[in-house]
Amino acid sequence: MENEIMDKDKKTILIVDDEQHIVDILVYNLEKEGYHTLQANDGITAVDIALEKRPDLILLDIMLPKMDGLAVCKRIRHTLNVPILMLTAKDEEIDKILGLELGADDYVTKPFSVRELMARIKANLRKAEVSSGVVEAKQENTNKIIVGDLTLDLDKFEVQVKGEVVDLTLREFEVLKYLANQPGQVITREVLLEKVWGYEYYGDIRTVDVTVRRIREKIEKDTSAPKILITKRGVGYYIASK
């Protein structure tokens, strides 16, 4: 009985990839970390399993038979609000952009570091738990960044604009946090890629622009004339220090 209770507390991760050796590596490492795993080798099966089993997180490859990962992401997003981490090849820049546009929370580039992937999984699951109220913040009102109308609660992964809560993905939150820690200071796209995404993603500068645009759609009253997250043309971005 005790084992059954413990099993219910395990998070379930759906792995979607048509390369079985990658699936096997992920299954081995995820189960070693204490997760349940589900598997799908094509897009249609992935959608069916996701909607039936409702996993806590989805690792989703883009290049899939029957239905590609972008279409899978779009279909799943209509019904489920779970973290989706897309697995992409280095030369699939446009797919990363589209994935973020369609609602993916994050992406990891192949070949990926297992340690980096596990860290991203844990961080996204943690944010999902905090956002849904499953995990209570250990500290109240102590770990915040406040710049003008913008408030970031670092314990709750929560953003507020003029007191209203805004729902950001983990990556969007991390971009805003990095900028808000240095209000008024212009940060280049290259620095954001290195500091927030964890590596230097050569050629993926547009990923920053897409992420910033998605943040603006959530925090700005008028995205054509932003007052909080400002562009320094040809250089980068900064948070207005009011």
Sequence and secondary structure as in RCSB ss.txt:
>XXXX:A:sequence
MENEIMDKDKKTILIVDDEQHIVDILVYNLEKEGYHTLQANDGITAVDIALEKRPDLILLDIMLPKMDGLAVCKR
IRHTLNVPILMLTAKDEEIDKILGLELGADDYVTKPFSVRELMARIKANLRKAEVSSGVVEAKQENTNKIIVGDL
TLDLDKFEVQVKGEVVDLTLREFEVLKYLANQPGQVITREVLLEKVWGYEYYGDIRTVDVTVRRIREKIEKDTSA
PKILITKRGVGYYIASK
>XXXX:A:secstr
 HHHHHHHTS EEEEE S HHHHHHHHHHHHHTT EEEEESSHHHHHHHHHHH  SEEEEESS SSS HHHHHHH
HHTT    EEEEEETT HHHHHHHHHTT  EEEEES  HHHHHHHHHHHHHHHHHHHTSS  SSSSSSEEEETTE
EEETTTTEEEETTEEE   HHHHHHHHHHHTSTT  EEHHHHHHHHSSS  TT HHHHHHHHHHHHHHH S TTS
 SSEEEETTTEEEE   
